[in-house]
Amino acid sequence: LAAMQLQESTSYRCRDYIDNDDETTMCSAHSACTSPSLRQPHQQGPKKRQIIDRDCRLKMCEWCYQVSDFCKFQRETVAIGMDYLDRFLSTSSPRAIRALCDKKEFQLVAM
């Protein structure tokens, strides 16, 4: 049991991507471009704050529960899916950072 608790507190730990002021959650002005390879280095633009906040996450969670209830899925499915979403968004993946900076990208990732 102690080994499981240790692993959960270290290996499985996620950073708080909503309240984090880390430089990894800063977005360039052109972060919504379709492909990073299409952007030139001079097109990065000034950095701005992420736009996904607690309210956005809450609305997406509520929507997922509505869909789950309509389709008669188990509600636990949404909880597991939101856990996967949180874990993904807490990474420094370019796609995760784009999702934190663009509401449409966030919705796509959440679905």
Secondary structure, 3 states (H helix, E strand, C coil): CHHHHHHHHHCCCCCCCCCCCCHHHCEECCCCCCCHHHCCHHHCCCEECCCCCHHHHHHHHHHHHHHHHHCCCCCHHHHHHHHHHHHHHCCCCHHHHHHHHCHHHHHHHHC
